[in-house]
Every structure is written in structure tokens, then in C-alpha cells.
Amino acid sequence: MKTVRALWGSTHPGPALVVTALSLALGIATGLDAARIALLVASVLCNQISVGLSNDAIDASRDRAVGRTDKPIAAGVVSVQLALGVAVGAVVASLALSAVLGFGMLAGQALMIAGAWAYNAGLKSSVFSLAPFLVSFGVFPSLATLSAPAPTLAPFWAAIAGAALGAAVHLTNVLPDLDDDRATGVRGFPHRIGPRASALLAVGGLFLGAAAVLLGPVDGDLGRIAWPGWLFAAAVVVVAVATGVRALVRPPDRTVFRLVMLAALLLAAQLVATGSALSG
């Protein structure tokens, strides 16, 4: 049980569960039946387990170098080999579950996983570190629509919202680790532009995501937006402002990242509450 707990702790369980919850909301917004939603959610959970484990396994030596004993793999509680083995198994499980839902879903899931693993394997240390988040989160809404009996890509506005949120996730997630990352040779896009610019871009991503989810389903017609849509959009704006203020007036910490994940949940809840079906 100690090993299982350590493995779970190495999956980045908080973000993994949030992304899994987002897939549930998107499945509901798409109008999927219960069986398809269950397969979608399970495949995304396996996806996230693989991403988190591979990230900590690949980064184990760097984490040890900066004293990250809070990470089970770096602390030696779980071996790198075991973590990578479970991560690969989770990839296989995610793709197998996706295949049941169709080729389109399988291709979308594979693209999302490939982007995340590419980031873990080296893109995180390059100026292109933002690219995997733009691609993977841009594809993410389509995992739900591609899981439908008549599969289709999600609307363009949903991809824009997903990519914008993905950018905000990356830009805020790395803020507390900028100094440790530099010490171990990691110089991604946020490291190059600095914490202030990263925080401001993340806030911009939240505003863009909110606008896309508010205006996209009604083709930009403000008169067709119901009051719940305005309410959720206002809540996201409040969270975005709080994110920016927190990041600019206090030392970087995990709070700004948690606020971004809260905004993502609010936007997903908006789709469900307002009946904005992704499948049209």
C-alpha cells in the first residue's frame, strides 16, 4: 500500500483529478450516454496518470539535485523504473479505452498524450515549452465530441478555450519552480519571459477562455446569452483578476495555479449549466 500511495502521489493527483472532472463535464455537455462518459473519463484518468508519473520519473535526478524530498520518486520511495513501467501501462490502458470509442477518439487521445510526454521528455527546457499545452488542451474538448456515436471535432471556439486554458496552466504551474528549474538547466518559455509576464499572459488566457465559452455557443450574439452564462463568465473574470493580483503582489506559489484550475472547472460547469452542447 505504501508503494501504491507513493505512485498515486507521483501522478500530480490534484491536477489529474481536475482534468478528469473536466472530461466528465465535457462528456455531459456533448450529450454522451453513461457508458460512453464512463469510457471517456476512465481513458482521460489513465492519460493523466501516465503524464504525471512520467514527469516525476524523468525529473527525478533534477528533483534530487534541488532537494525535492516531497516527491516520492526523487525521495527513493518509488523507483524510476517502476514509475515509468506504470506510466507506460497507463498509456496502453488509455489508448485501449479510447479505441472502444472509435478511431477519432483514439487519434485525439494519442495526440494529447504525445504532446504531454514530449513536454516531459525535453520540450519543457526549450522556448517551445508552451506548444504541447496549446496542442493538448486545444484537442481536449474534441475527446468528448469524438466519443459520440457520430464523432466530430469540437467547435473552433471550444478548441480556442482549451488552448487558452492550457497556456494559463503551463504559465502558472511553473512559477513556484522557476529558480529550481534554472539551477537544473530547465529554461522553458516562462523562464525566458519572467514571472511577471508569465502571470499576465496567464490572466489573458483566462479572459480569452471565458470569452470563447461565453460567445462561441451563441455565435457572438449577446442577446442569446442566458443569465447563467453571464454569471459563470463573471466568476471566471473574478478568478482571473485574483490570479493576476496574487501573482504580481506576492512571491510565486501554488495558489495561482489552483486558481487557474478553478477557472477551468467554472468554464466546464458553464457548458453544462447553460446547455451549450459541444456537438451543436
N, C-alpha and C positions, 0 to 999 in steps of 0.2 A: 504493500500500500504506500510505503514511503516513496518508492520509485514512481508509482502512478501519480502521486500528488506532485512530485518534482517535475515529471513530464508535463502534467497539466499546467503547472506554474510557469513552464517554459514556453507555453503556447501564446503568451500575452493574452490571458483569458478575458480580461475586460474588453479590449477592442474586438477580440474574436467573437464574443457573445453579442456585442453591439452590431457587428456586421451581419451575424446570423439573424438577429432580430430584424434588421433591415430587409433581409431576403424574405422573411415571413410577411412583413408589411407589403413589400412589392408583389409577392405572390397573391395576397388578398386583393390589392389594387388592380391586379391583372385579371382577377376573376377565376383563378385556378380552383379546381376541386381539391378536397382534402388530401387525396392520395398524391397528387402532383405537388402540392405545397410541402408535404412531408418529405418527398424526394428532393425537392429544391433546397429545403432547409438543411437536410442531412448532408447534401453534397457541398453546400457552402460551409457548413461547420467543419467538414473534413478538409476543405480547401484552407480554411483559416488555421486549423491545427498544423497543417503542413507548413504554412508560411511562417507561423510563429516559431515552431521548432527549428526549422532550417535557419531562420535568422539568428537565434541564440547559439545554435551549433556552429555556424560559420564564424560568428563573432566571439566564440569562447576565448580564444587567445587574447584578443583585444580587450575583452571584458576583464580578464585576469590581470592584464597589464595596468588597468586603472582601478583595480580593487573592487570590482562589481561582485562582491560576495553575495549580494541579494539574488543573483541569478543562479539557479541550481546547476546548470551545466558548467558555468565558469567556476563554481564552488566545488565541483567534483562530485556532486550528489548523483548526477546522471552523466554517463559517458557521452562523448560526441558521437561515437559510432551508434549507440542505441538511439539517441535523439534523431540522427539522420535516417536510421532504419525505420523508425516510426513515422517520420515525416514523409518518406517515400511511400510507405504503406498508406498513409492518409491521402496522398496524391492519387494512388491507384483506386482507393475507395471513392474518392470524389469523382473521378472520371467514370468509374463504373456506374455510379448512381446517376450521373449526368447522361450517360449513354441510354439509360432506360427512357429518358425523356426526349430523346431524339438527337440527331446529328448536330443540329444547330446549337442546342444547349451544350453538347459535348465540346463543340468547337469554341463556344464562348467561354466555357469554364476553363478549357485548356489555355486559351489566350490570357485569361485573368491570372491563372496560376503561373504561367510562363513569365508574365510581367513581374509578379511578386518575387519569384525565385531569381530572376535576372537582377533585380534590385539587391537582394540579399547577397548574391554571388559577386557583385562588383560595381554595379551601376550606382550604388549608394555613395561611392567615392568619386564620382565624376560630376561634371557640370550637368549631366543629363539625369540626375537622380530624380527629378520631378516627373520624367516621362513615364515610368512604369505606373505611377499613381494616376496620371491623366488617362492612360490607356485602360488599366484595370478597373478603375471606378467609372470610367466612361462606358465600359462594356457591362458593368454590373447590373443596371436596370434591365438590360436585354436578357439576362439569365432568366428572369421571370417570364417575359413575353415569349422567349424561345422554348419555354417549358409547357406552353399551351398546346392543345390538340392541333390548332392551326398556327404553327410557330411563325413569329415575325420579329423584326428588330423593334426595340422600344423607340418611341418618338424621339426626334432630334433634341427637343428641349430636355428630355429625361437624361440623355447622354451628356448634354452640357451641364446639367445639375450635378450628375455623378462625377464628372471630371473636375468641376469646380470644388466639390467637397473633397475629392481625392487630393487636390492640391493643398487645401487647407489642412487636411490630416497630416500630410508629409511635413508641411512648413511648421506646424506647431508641435508635432511629435518629437522632432529632433532638437527643439530649442533648449531643453534642460541638459542635453548631452553635447552641446557644441564644443566645449573645451576638451572633454574627454575624447571626442571624435578627432579633433585636431591633433591631440597628443598621440593618437594611434594611426595617423595618416588618412583619416576619412575627411574628404573635402567635397561634399556634395553641393548642390545648388544653394541651399540655405546657408551653408558655411561661407560661401563666397559673397553673398549679398548682405550677410549680417542679421542679427536677431531682430532689429527694428524693422527693416524692410521685409523680412520674412513674416513678421506678425501682421504688418499692414497688408501684405498680399493675401494672407490667410483670411483676414477680415473681408477683403474684396471678394475672395472666393465664396464666402458665406453669403454675401449680398447677391452675388451672381446666381448662386444656387437657389436662394429664396425667390428671386425674380423669375427664374426659369420655371420653378414649380408653381408659382402663382399665376403667371401669364400664359405658360405653354398650353395647358389643357383647354383654355378658352380662346386660343389664337390671338391673344393680346387684347381681347375685348373686355375692358374694365367693367362694363355693365353686367357681364355674365358671371362675375366673381361673387360667390356667396359669402356671407359674413364669416363662416368658419375659415375660409381661405385667408381673408384679411387678418383674422385673429392669429392663425398659425404663422403667417408671414411676419406679423408684428413681433411675435415671440422670438422668431429667428433673428430679426433685426436687433432685438434687445440682447440676445445671446452674443451676436456678432460684436456689438459695441462693447459688451462686457469683456469679450475675448481681447479686443484691441486695447482697452484700458488696462486690463490685467497684465498683458504682455509688455506694455510700454512703461508702466509705473512701478513694476515690481520685478525682481530677478526671475528669469525664466523657470517655470516649474511645470508639473503635470496638469495643473488646473486648466491652462489654456487648451491643451489637447482634449481634456474631458469636456470642456465647453463646446468644442467643435463636434465631438461625438454626440453631445446633446442636441445640437442643431440638426445633425443628420437624422436623429430619431424624430425630431419635430417635423421635419420635412416629409419623412416617410409616413408619419401619422396623419399629416395633412392630406396626402393622397388617399388614404383610407377614409378619413372623416368626410372629405368632400366628394367622394365617389369619382375621383379623377382616374378612371381606368386607363392603365398604360397601354392596353391593347386597343384603345379607341372606343 
